Amino acid sequence: MAASAVLLGSGLTAAVAGPSAASDSPVSPARACTENAPRFTSYPGTGANDPAYWPARGTYATTTTRCKDINVKLSSAARDVRTCFKKGSGWECNSWRRIGGSWKLAASDVLDGTKFFLQFKGTSRATGSFDY
């Protein structure tokens, strides 16, 4: 997955992820959603009202055409995860979803180009794989 940073007028930096490049070979299409998905490590939270999160504070990720959902697979024990989406000048979060060591949906039917970040209940870092 190609990723770049974009400086926004508000001083925020956006983590913008694009689809991975397709091979020049006609028998090797671009990878499917969750196939060889990238790994992540979240940032730790600081307290009950500041849970662990990904990507870095003040940034967000943008959904791609590769997946219609935001998929997460944690490396550790099951944990509650929620997705927060850009809405107008603020953010709106979905409800917490329990995700563990197999692929689960953090959010479903998400439009391409949607800005989002993930929160992980608790303050400890979360690690695993994800794709969007």
C-alpha positions in Angstrom: 0.0 0.0 0.0 1.4 3.4 -0.9 1.2 6.0 1.8 2.0 9.7 1.9 1.5 12.6 4.2 -0.5 15.7 3.2 -0.3 19.0 5.1 -3.8 20.4 5.5 -4.5 24.1 5.8 -5.5 23.7 9.4 -2.1 22.5 10.3 -3.1 18.8 10.5 -1.2 16.2 8.7 -3.3 13.6 6.8 -2.0 10.0 6.4 -3.3 9.3 2.9 -3.1 5.6 1.8 -3.5 4.6 -1.7 -4.0 1.3 -3.4 -0.9 -0.9 -3.9 0.6 -0.9 -7.3 -0.5 -3.6 -9.7 2.2 -5.8 -11.2 3.1 -5.4 -14.9 2.4 -9.1 -15.3 -1.1 -9.8 -16.6 -1.3 -12.9 -14.3 -0.6 -10.8 -11.1 -3.5 -8.5 -10.4 -3.3 -5.9 -7.5 -3.7 -7.7 -4.2 -7.2 -8.4 -2.9 -8.6 -6.8 0.3 -6.8 -8.3 3.4 -4.4 -10.4 1.3 -1.0 -9.6 2.6 -2.6 -6.7 4.5 -0.3 -4.2 6.1 0.5 -4.4 9.8 -0.1 -1.5 12.3 0.7 -0.5 15.9 -1.6 2.0 17.5 -0.5 4.8 19.7 -1.2 4.5 23.4 -4.0 6.4 25.1 -3.6 8.5 28.2 -6.8 7.7 30.1 -10.5 6.7 30.1 -11.4 9.6 27.8 -8.3 9.1 25.6 -8.1 5.5 24.3 -5.4 4.1 22.1 -5.7 5.2 18.5 -4.4 4.9 14.9 -3.0 6.7 13.0 -1.0 9.4 14.8 -2.9 12.1 16.7 -4.1 14.9 14.4 -4.0 12.6 11.3 -6.4 10.3 9.6 -6.5 7.6 6.9 -8.5 7.6 3.7 -10.3 4.5 2.4 -9.3 3.1 -0.9 -11.1 1.3 -3.8 -9.6 -2.0 -2.7 -12.0 -2.7 0.2 -15.6 -1.7 0.7 -15.1 -2.2 4.5 -12.6 -1.3 7.1 -11.2 -4.7 8.2 -9.1 -5.3 11.3 -7.3 -8.4 12.7 -5.6 -8.0 16.1 -2.5 -9.8 17.1 -3.5 -10.0 20.8 -6.6 -10.8 22.8 -10.0 -9.5 21.6 -10.5 -5.8 22.1 -13.2 -3.3 21.4 -12.5 -1.0 18.4 -14.5 1.8 16.9 -14.1 3.9 13.8 -14.5 7.6 13.7 -15.4 9.3 10.4 -14.9 12.9 9.2 -18.3 14.6 9.2 -18.4 18.3 8.3 -15.8 20.1 10.5 -15.9 17.3 13.2 -15.8 13.6 13.7 -18.5 11.0 14.3 -17.7 7.6 15.8 -19.6 4.3 15.3 -20.3 2.0 18.2 -17.6 -0.2 19.7 -17.1 -3.6 18.0 -15.3 -6.6 19.5 -12.4 -7.7 17.4 -9.8 -10.4 18.0 -7.4 -12.7 16.2 -9.5 -13.2 13.0 -10.6 -10.7 10.4 -13.6 -8.6 11.6 -15.3 -5.4 10.3 -14.5 -2.2 12.2 -16.9 -0.5 9.8 -18.9 -1.8 6.8 -20.0 -0.3 3.5 -17.6 2.7 3.7 -17.4 4.9 0.6 -14.1 5.2 -1.2 -12.2 8.4 -0.1 -13.7 8.5 3.4 -11.5 10.0 6.1 -11.3 8.0 9.3 -9.3 7.0 12.4 -9.5 4.0 14.8 -9.9 3.9 18.5 -9.0 0.9 20.7 -10.8 0.7 24.1 -8.1 1.1 26.9 -4.8 2.8 26.9 -2.4 0.1 25.8 -1.2 -0.1 22.2 -3.0 -2.4 19.8 -1.1 -4.4 17.1 -2.3 -6.4 14.1 -3.3 -6.1 10.5 -5.8 -4.0 8.7 -7.0 -3.1 5.3 -9.4 -0.5 3.9 
